[in-house]
């Protein structure tokens, strides 16, 4: 099993189990879940989150763009914020165990989207 270690935030990322999950979803023709990151510049926590999640990048929403003003009003003091399949998942720091737990639930229920 491959593990990545990011100094400073003690996040361990189990790449092997996540890739296996994605491979199983792909093999079953299930639509992959969408993880959305709400961000703005500057945001050191957002930069950290992007680095941790780079291998799994799906979607990023810059809340400072005019078309995202509703998200700016909602999250301007709480970024980074993550949604999974359009539902709030976590904010401020990446919680890999929470992400993997939610992905496992999706896999068990066959609900990719």
Protein Blocks (a to p, Z undefined) as FASTA:
>chain_A
ZZdddehjlpacdfklmmmmmmmmmmnopacdddddddddddfklmmmmmmmmmmofbdc
dfkbmklmmmmmmmmmmcccddeehiafbehiacfklmmmmmmmmmmnopaZZ
